[in-house]
Every structure is written in C-alpha cells, then in structure tokens.
Amino acid sequence: MTWLKKQGIDDALIQPYSGHESRKSLEVYSKLAITDAQQEYNEVINKFPI
C-alpha cells in the first residue's frame, strides 16, 4: 500500500483494498516505508554506546 501512496494514489482509492476500516488507520501505515526509515534508524542506532 505504501508503494501506491508513493505513486500519488489517493487514500480514498487505496482504503477499500487495504483491509483498513477507515482512512485514518490506513494513514498510520502509509506514512513511512521501511526503506525510507532505514537512514533515520541508522542515525539513531549509531548514537547508542556499544
């Protein structure tokens, strides 16, 4: 679903196929793909002392 969102498809069109009852719950999962989060994850994890 995140891929569809990145293609510019509106949540209203994605939601019926997503299994989410509301567009609000769909928005939570479509905010950030794991590949988008990787850089931020790396920055945060590197701050922890080993």
PDB file of N, CA, C and O in Angstrom:
ATOM      1  N   MET A   1       0.809  -1.187   0.000  1.00  0.00           N
ATOM      2  CA  MET A   1       0.000   0.000   0.000  1.00  0.00           C
ATOM      3  C   MET A   1       0.855   1.255   0.000  1.00  0.00           C
ATOM      4  O   MET A   1       0.485   2.267  -0.595  1.00  0.00           O
ATOM      5  N   THR A   2       1.999   1.187   0.668  1.00  0.00           N
ATOM      6  CA  THR A   2       2.877   2.357   0.692  1.00  0.00           C
ATOM      7  C   THR A   2       3.327   2.693  -0.718  1.00  0.00           C
ATOM      8  O   THR A   2       3.448   3.866  -1.072  1.00  0.00           O
ATOM      9  N   TRP A   3       3.578   1.663  -1.528  1.00  0.00           N
ATOM     10  CA  TRP A   3       4.007   1.905  -2.904  1.00  0.00           C
ATOM     11  C   TRP A   3       2.932   2.682  -3.663  1.00  0.00           C
ATOM     12  O   TRP A   3       3.248   3.620  -4.395  1.00  0.00           O
ATOM     13  N   LEU A   4       1.668   2.300  -3.495  1.00  0.00           N
ATOM     14  CA  LEU A   4       0.578   3.012  -4.166  1.00  0.00           C
ATOM     15  C   LEU A   4       0.529   4.462  -3.715  1.00  0.00           C
ATOM     16  O   LEU A   4       0.331   5.364  -4.529  1.00  0.00           O
ATOM     17  N   LYS A   5       0.708   4.684  -2.432  1.00  0.00           N
ATOM     18  CA  LYS A   5       0.704   6.037  -1.883  1.00  0.00           C
ATOM     19  C   LYS A   5       1.826   6.862  -2.503  1.00  0.00           C
ATOM     20  O   LYS A   5       1.632   8.030  -2.839  1.00  0.00           O
ATOM     21  N   LYS A   6       2.993   6.257  -2.653  1.00  0.00           N
ATOM     22  CA  LYS A   6       4.133   6.960  -3.253  1.00  0.00           C
ATOM     23  C   LYS A   6       3.882   7.290  -4.720  1.00  0.00           C
ATOM     24  O   LYS A   6       4.472   8.225  -5.261  1.00  0.00           O
ATOM     25  N   GLN A   7       3.013   6.525  -5.354  1.00  0.00           N
ATOM     26  CA  GLN A   7       2.691   6.791  -6.758  1.00  0.00           C
ATOM     27  C   GLN A   7       1.678   7.916  -6.896  1.00  0.00           C
ATOM     28  O   GLN A   7       1.327   8.312  -8.007  1.00  0.00           O
ATOM     29  N   GLY A   8       1.208   8.429  -5.760  1.00  0.00           N
ATOM     30  CA  GLY A   8       0.264   9.534  -5.781  1.00  0.00           C
ATOM     31  C   GLY A   8      -1.193   9.115  -5.745  1.00  0.00           C
ATOM     32  O   GLY A   8      -2.086   9.939  -5.945  1.00  0.00           O
ATOM     33  N   ILE A   9      -1.438   7.826  -5.488  1.00  0.00           N
ATOM     34  CA  ILE A   9      -2.811   7.342  -5.418  1.00  0.00           C
ATOM     35  C   ILE A   9      -3.431   7.821  -4.107  1.00  0.00           C
ATOM     36  O   ILE A   9      -2.821   7.690  -3.046  1.00  0.00           O
ATOM     37  N   ASP A  10      -4.626   8.370  -4.177  1.00  0.00           N
ATOM     38  CA  ASP A  10      -5.303   8.909  -3.004  1.00  0.00           C
ATOM     39  C   ASP A  10      -5.727   7.797  -2.046  1.00  0.00           C
ATOM     40  O   ASP A  10      -6.089   6.698  -2.466  1.00  0.00           O
ATOM     41  N   ASP A  11      -5.673   8.108  -0.743  1.00  0.00           N
ATOM     42  CA  ASP A  11      -6.083   7.137   0.283  1.00  0.00           C
ATOM     43  C   ASP A  11      -7.499   6.625   0.058  1.00  0.00           C
ATOM     44  O   ASP A  11      -7.789   5.462   0.338  1.00  0.00           O
ATOM     45  N   ALA A  12      -8.371   7.472  -0.439  1.00  0.00           N
ATOM     46  CA  ALA A  12      -9.764   7.071  -0.658  1.00  0.00           C
ATOM     47  C   ALA A  12      -9.857   5.921  -1.661  1.00  0.00           C
ATOM     48  O   ALA A  12     -10.769   5.099  -1.576  1.00  0.00           O
ATOM     49  N   LEU A  13      -8.938   5.858  -2.593  1.00  0.00           N
ATOM     50  CA  LEU A  13      -8.934   4.774  -3.578  1.00  0.00           C
ATOM     51  C   LEU A  13      -8.216   3.531  -3.056  1.00  0.00           C
ATOM     52  O   LEU A  13      -8.544   2.411  -3.450  1.00  0.00           O
ATOM     53  N   ILE A  14      -7.246   3.725  -2.179  1.00  0.00           N
ATOM     54  CA  ILE A  14      -6.480   2.609  -1.634  1.00  0.00           C
ATOM     55  C   ILE A  14      -7.239   1.899  -0.526  1.00  0.00           C
ATOM     56  O   ILE A  14      -7.202   0.672  -0.437  1.00  0.00           O
ATOM     57  N   GLN A  15      -7.921   2.651   0.312  1.00  0.00           N
ATOM     58  CA  GLN A  15      -8.539   2.138   1.530  1.00  0.00           C
ATOM     59  C   GLN A  15      -9.447   0.926   1.325  1.00  0.00           C
ATOM     60  O   GLN A  15      -9.348  -0.022   2.104  1.00  0.00           O
ATOM     61  N   PRO A  16     -10.319   0.905   0.330  1.00  0.00           N
ATOM     62  CA  PRO A  16     -11.192  -0.277   0.181  1.00  0.00           C
ATOM     63  C   PRO A  16     -10.429  -1.581  -0.047  1.00  0.00           C
ATOM     64  O   PRO A  16     -10.941  -2.654   0.272  1.00  0.00           O
ATOM     65  N   TYR A  17      -9.236  -1.505  -0.584  1.00  0.00           N
ATOM     66  CA  TYR A  17      -8.443  -2.700  -0.896  1.00  0.00           C
ATOM     67  C   TYR A  17      -7.407  -3.019   0.173  1.00  0.00           C
ATOM     68  O   TYR A  17      -6.735  -4.049   0.109  1.00  0.00           O
ATOM     69  N   SER A  18      -7.281  -2.131   1.154  1.00  0.00           N
ATOM     70  CA  SER A  18      -6.208  -2.263   2.133  1.00  0.00           C
ATOM     71  C   SER A  18      -6.566  -3.140   3.327  1.00  0.00           C
ATOM     72  O   SER A  18      -5.678  -3.618   4.032  1.00  0.00           O
ATOM     73  N   GLY A  19      -7.852  -3.356   3.557  1.00  0.00           N
ATOM     74  CA  GLY A  19      -8.270  -4.094   4.737  1.00  0.00           C
ATOM     75  C   GLY A  19      -8.477  -3.202   5.944  1.00  0.00           C
ATOM     76  O   GLY A  19      -8.868  -3.687   7.006  1.00  0.00           O
ATOM     77  N   HIS A  20      -8.224  -1.910   5.807  1.00  0.00           N
ATOM     78  CA  HIS A  20      -8.435  -0.967   6.897  1.00  0.00           C
ATOM     79  C   HIS A  20      -9.866  -0.441   6.826  1.00  0.00           C
ATOM     80  O   HIS A  20     -10.370  -0.100   5.756  1.00  0.00           O
ATOM     81  N   GLU A  21     -10.504  -0.386   7.988  1.00  0.00           N
ATOM     82  CA  GLU A  21     -11.888   0.081   8.020  1.00  0.00           C
ATOM     83  C   GLU A  21     -12.007   1.581   7.774  1.00  0.00           C
ATOM     84  O   GLU A  21     -13.018   2.051   7.253  1.00  0.00           O
ATOM     85  N   SER A  22     -10.985   2.319   8.145  1.00  0.00           N
ATOM     86  CA  SER A  22     -11.054   3.765   7.960  1.00  0.00           C
ATOM     87  C   SER A  22      -9.789   4.281   7.298  1.00  0.00           C
ATOM     88  O   SER A  22      -8.741   3.636   7.333  1.00  0.00           O
ATOM     89  N   ARG A  23      -9.904   5.441   6.702  1.00  0.00           N
ATOM     90  CA  ARG A  23      -8.732   6.058   6.083  1.00  0.00           C
ATOM     91  C   ARG A  23      -7.728   6.493   7.136  1.00  0.00           C
ATOM     92  O   ARG A  23      -6.527   6.537   6.870  1.00  0.00           O
ATOM     93  N   LYS A  24      -8.210   6.816   8.332  1.00  0.00           N
ATOM     94  CA  LYS A  24      -7.317   7.224   9.419  1.00  0.00           C
ATOM     95  C   LYS A  24      -6.340   6.103   9.766  1.00  0.00           C
ATOM     96  O   LYS A  24      -5.144   6.347   9.923  1.00  0.00           O
ATOM     97  N   SER A  25      -6.843   4.883   9.886  1.00  0.00           N
ATOM     98  CA  SER A  25      -5.946   3.776  10.239  1.00  0.00           C
ATOM     99  C   SER A  25      -5.000   3.464   9.087  1.00  0.00           C
ATOM    100  O   SER A  25      -3.864   3.049   9.317  1.00  0.00           O
ATOM    101  N   LEU A  26      -5.443   3.654   7.879  1.00  0.00           N
ATOM    102  CA  LEU A  26      -4.566   3.457   6.722  1.00  0.00           C
ATOM    103  C   LEU A  26      -3.429   4.470   6.732  1.00  0.00           C
ATOM    104  O   LEU A  26      -2.293   4.131   6.400  1.00  0.00           O
ATOM    105  N   GLU A  27      -3.726   5.702   7.108  1.00  0.00           N
ATOM    106  CA  GLU A  27      -2.712   6.763   7.125  1.00  0.00           C
ATOM    107  C   GLU A  27      -1.545   6.413   8.040  1.00  0.00           C
ATOM    108  O   GLU A  27      -0.398   6.743   7.738  1.00  0.00           O
ATOM    109  N   VAL A  28      -1.829   5.748   9.155  1.00  0.00           N
ATOM    110  CA  VAL A  28      -0.779   5.388  10.097  1.00  0.00           C
ATOM    111  C   VAL A  28       0.271   4.514   9.417  1.00  0.00           C
ATOM    112  O   VAL A  28       1.469   4.708   9.620  1.00  0.00           O
ATOM    113  N   TYR A  29      -0.173   3.564   8.619  1.00  0.00           N
ATOM    114  CA  TYR A  29       0.740   2.625   7.982  1.00  0.00           C
ATOM    115  C   TYR A  29       1.345   3.143   6.684  1.00  0.00           C
ATOM    116  O   TYR A  29       2.345   2.607   6.207  1.00  0.00           O
ATOM    117  N   SER A  30       0.755   4.165   6.119  1.00  0.00           N
ATOM    118  CA  SER A  30       1.264   4.649   4.840  1.00  0.00           C
ATOM    119  C   SER A  30       2.221   5.822   4.989  1.00  0.00           C
ATOM    120  O   SER A  30       2.712   6.353   3.993  1.00  0.00           O
ATOM    121  N   LYS A  31       2.487   6.226   6.208  1.00  0.00           N
ATOM    122  CA  LYS A  31       3.360   7.385   6.426  1.00  0.00           C
ATOM    123  C   LYS A  31       4.798   7.113   6.000  1.00  0.00           C
ATOM    124  O   LYS A  31       5.432   7.958   5.367  1.00  0.00           O
ATOM    125  N   LEU A  32       5.298   5.966   6.336  1.00  0.00           N
ATOM    126  CA  LEU A  32       6.722   5.728   6.161  1.00  0.00           C
ATOM    127  C   LEU A  32       6.989   4.279   5.770  1.00  0.00           C
ATOM    128  O   LEU A  32       6.571   3.359   6.474  1.00  0.00           O
ATOM    129  N   ALA A  33       7.664   4.075   4.683  1.00  0.00           N
ATOM    130  CA  ALA A  33       8.054   2.728   4.296  1.00  0.00           C
ATOM    131  C   ALA A  33       9.340   2.369   5.033  1.00  0.00           C
ATOM    132  O   ALA A  33      10.091   3.253   5.444  1.00  0.00           O
ATOM    133  N   ILE A  34       9.586   1.100   5.195  1.00  0.00           N
ATOM    134  CA  ILE A  34      10.785   0.660   5.908  1.00  0.00           C
ATOM    135  C   ILE A  34      12.055   1.156   5.217  1.00  0.00           C
ATOM    136  O   ILE A  34      13.032   1.481   5.891  1.00  0.00           O
ATOM    137  N   THR A  35      12.058   1.217   3.907  1.00  0.00           N
ATOM    138  CA  THR A  35      13.244   1.697   3.205  1.00  0.00           C
ATOM    139  C   THR A  35      13.465   3.182   3.461  1.00  0.00           C
ATOM    140  O   THR A  35      14.606   3.643   3.498  1.00  0.00           O
ATOM    141  N   ASP A  36      12.380   3.933   3.638  1.00  0.00           N
ATOM    142  CA  ASP A  36      12.515   5.350   3.954  1.00  0.00           C
ATOM    143  C   ASP A  36      13.039   5.550   5.364  1.00  0.00           C
ATOM    144  O   ASP A  36      13.731   6.529   5.643  1.00  0.00           O
ATOM    145  N   ALA A  37      12.713   4.631   6.244  1.00  0.00           N
ATOM    146  CA  ALA A  37      13.104   4.754   7.648  1.00  0.00           C
ATOM    147  C   ALA A  37      14.531   4.292   7.895  1.00  0.00           C
ATOM    148  O   ALA A  37      15.083   4.575   8.958  1.00  0.00           O
ATOM    149  N   GLN A  38      15.142   3.596   6.959  1.00  0.00           N
ATOM    150  CA  GLN A  38      16.456   2.992   7.183  1.00  0.00           C
ATOM    151  C   GLN A  38      17.513   4.016   7.573  1.00  0.00           C
ATOM    152  O   GLN A  38      18.274   3.775   8.510  1.00  0.00           O
ATOM    153  N   GLN A  39      17.582   5.133   6.895  1.00  0.00           N
ATOM    154  CA  GLN A  39      18.594   6.142   7.204  1.00  0.00           C
ATOM    155  C   GLN A  39      18.395   6.701   8.608  1.00  0.00           C
ATOM    156  O   GLN A  39      19.355   6.846   9.364  1.00  0.00           O
ATOM    157  N   GLU A  40      17.165   7.011   8.951  1.00  0.00           N
ATOM    158  CA  GLU A  40      16.890   7.524  10.289  1.00  0.00           C
ATOM    159  C   GLU A  40      17.213   6.478  11.351  1.00  0.00           C
ATOM    160  O   GLU A  40      17.773   6.806  12.397  1.00  0.00           O
ATOM    161  N   TYR A  41      16.868   5.241  11.092  1.00  0.00           N
ATOM    162  CA  TYR A  41      17.198   4.152  12.017  1.00  0.00           C
ATOM    163  C   TYR A  41      18.705   4.084  12.240  1.00  0.00           C
ATOM    164  O   TYR A  41      19.166   3.990  13.377  1.00  0.00           O
ATOM    165  N   ASN A  42      19.473   4.132  11.148  1.00  0.00           N
ATOM    166  CA  ASN A  42      20.929   4.055  11.258  1.00  0.00           C
ATOM    167  C   ASN A  42      21.488   5.193  12.096  1.00  0.00           C
ATOM    168  O   ASN A  42      22.399   4.983  12.897  1.00  0.00           O
ATOM    169  N   GLU A  43      20.952   6.393  11.922  1.00  0.00           N
ATOM    170  CA  GLU A  43      21.424   7.542  12.687  1.00  0.00           C
ATOM    171  C   GLU A  43      21.131   7.368  14.178  1.00  0.00           C
ATOM    172  O   GLU A  43      21.975   7.675  15.020  1.00  0.00           O
ATOM    173  N   VAL A  44      19.938   6.876  14.497  1.00  0.00           N
ATOM    174  CA  VAL A  44      19.560   6.695  15.896  1.00  0.00           C
ATOM    175  C   VAL A  44      20.363   5.567  16.541  1.00  0.00           C
ATOM    176  O   VAL A  44      20.871   5.722  17.651  1.00  0.00           O
ATOM    177  N   ILE A  45      20.477   4.447  15.857  1.00  0.00           N
ATOM    178  CA  ILE A  45      21.148   3.288  16.435  1.00  0.00           C
ATOM    179  C   ILE A  45      22.636   3.570  16.647  1.00  0.00           C
ATOM    180  O   ILE A  45      23.244   3.030  17.571  1.00  0.00           O
ATOM    181  N   ASN A  46      23.221   4.411  15.798  1.00  0.00           N
ATOM    182  CA  ASN A  46      24.638   4.735  15.931  1.00  0.00           C
ATOM    183  C   ASN A  46      24.930   5.631  17.137  1.00  0.00           C
ATOM    184  O   ASN A  46      26.090   5.787  17.518  1.00  0.00           O
ATOM    185  N   LYS A  47      23.913   6.210  17.731  1.00  0.00           N
ATOM    186  CA  LYS A  47      24.093   7.051  18.912  1.00  0.00           C
ATOM    187  C   LYS A  47      24.196   6.234  20.197  1.00  0.00           C
ATOM    188  O   LYS A  47      24.643   6.747  21.224  1.00  0.00           O
ATOM    189  N   PHE A  48      23.783   4.962  20.146  1.00  0.00           N
ATOM    190  CA  PHE A  48      23.849   4.117  21.327  1.00  0.00           C
ATOM    191  C   PHE A  48      25.267   3.611  21.536  1.00  0.00           C
ATOM    192  O   PHE A  48      25.900   3.111  20.606  1.00  0.00           O
ATOM    193  N   PRO A  49      25.762   3.743  22.761  1.00  0.00           N
ATOM    194  CA  PRO A  49      27.122   3.215  23.027  1.00  0.00           C
ATOM    195  C   PRO A  49      27.106   1.680  23.010  1.00  0.00           C
ATOM    196  O   PRO A  49      26.151   1.041  23.452  1.00  0.00           O
ATOM    197  N   ILE A  50      28.159   1.137  22.501  1.00  0.00           N
ATOM    198  CA  ILE A  50      28.255  -0.327  22.415  1.00  0.00           C
ATOM    199  C   ILE A  50      29.232  -0.825  23.461  1.00  0.00           C
ATOM    200  O   ILE A  50      29.465  -2.029  23.565  1.00  0.00           O
TER     201      ILE A  50
END
